[in-house]
Amino acid sequence: MTTDARLLPPEGRAPDSSAVLSVRDLHVSFPTDDGMVKAVDGVSYDVFENEVLGIVGESGSGKSVSSLAILGLLPKSAHITGEILYRGQDLLAMREKEKLRLRGSRLAMVFQDALAALNPVFTVGSQIAEAIEIHNPDMSDKDVRQRTIDLLDLVGIPNPSARVDSYPHEFSGGMRQRTMIAMAISNDPDVLIADEPTTALDVTIQAQVLEVIERVQDRTNSAIVLITHDLGVVAGVADRVMVMYAGRPAEIGTVDEIFYETRHPYTLGLMAALPRLDENADGMRLHRIKGQPPSLIFVPPGCPFHPRCEFARLPEPCATAIPEFRGMERPGHKAACHFAEELADKNPDDLRPVVGS
């Protein structure tokens, strides 16, 4: 029985020639008056064709910054080191002109705030058409318009031949988000980064947007990086999940490994904060992870999660030594915890307080 190459740990295939996108030891920092902000502090992962990698974490964990670094959309003040390889080409070593040819064509992004990302004075059709024309200058106006209508139809916009001439303010939040997806996939990208595409949408519209993303992947076989703070979203869509904390990877594995074989206290805390609807959950309250995420200027020594950790052993090693991001029982499942193996006997219910206690 052979082992799927994508399940092997990154250092075992650095970089993997079969990966569409490989990120290796990515560091991103920003100088400020108070000190250097370490927004991303050593992130590595691979994404493969027709795969969804979910990146989960609290606000400020480095999810969006790491993805903006891939597309080269960070300000010039950002200090970036490491490797970002698209089909073996190092994006960080490319000139801006070379990046422009890839951005919007081979690499695309669905931004979090669709209303802010869309220009209010142009129709949604003209904005999608612009993305097509930039990378297909020889395409006729008629073909561009038809392609735009087809894209709106693909993402589920009703009556697309008429709505193509509508303005962003005439669309609902869910329709604007679908328009952003249509724009992002207009050139059939190899890598699609979706930055919290379901934020501020009600659950029904969230489900519809996620269905659109799945439909897009079936059509294009794109590698998708799905950034979210909602574990429920990744459970239904992702193939693998990376949990980030304080700019660093805390745990990575398949969806089943993250949900049922958790090996990091932070992941366990996130799981315990999810509501349960089954009868066995009667009498249990949701878990609250104590404290606040750390300042990325003054990250705590040792494990950055130790001030909030239910299982920390102080002062050593948790407050003095940075835990290695190491492999667990299954290939590809990794966690950055000194006592990851001991969590094998723990489950989210162990953290949930009982009513009246």
Sequence and secondary structure as in RCSB ss.txt:
>XXXX:A:sequence
MTTDARLLPPEGRAPDSSAVLSVRDLHVSFPTDDGMVKAVDGVSYDVFENEVLGIVGESGSGKSVSSLAILGLLP
KSAHITGEILYRGQDLLAMREKEKLRLRGSRLAMVFQDALAALNPVFTVGSQIAEAIEIHNPDMSDKDVRQRTID
LLDLVGIPNPSARVDSYPHEFSGGMRQRTMIAMAISNDPDVLIADEPTTALDVTIQAQVLEVIERVQDRTNSAIV
LITHDLGVVAGVADRVMVMYAGRPAEIGTVDEIFYETRHPYTLGLMAALPRLDENADGMRLHRIKGQPPSLIFVP
PGCPFHPRCEFARLPEPCATAIPEFRGMERPGHKAACHFAEELADKNPDDLRPVVGS
>XXXX:A:secstr
    GGGS GGGGSS TT SEEEEEEEEEEEETTEEEEEEEEEEEEE TT EEEEE  TTSSHHHHHHHHHT S 
TT EEEEEEEETTEEGGGS HHHHHHHBTTTEEEE S HHHHS TTS HHHHHHHHHHHH TTS HHHHHHHHHH
HHHHTT SSHHHHTT  GGGS HHHHHHHHHHHHTTT  SEEEEESTTTT  HHHHHHHHHHHHHHHHHH  EEE
EEES HHHHHHH SEEEEEETTEEEEEEEHHHHHHS  SHHHHHHHHTS   SGGGTTB      S    SSS  
SSSTTGGG TT  TTTTTTTS    EE SSTT EE  TTGGGGGG  GGGTS BTT 
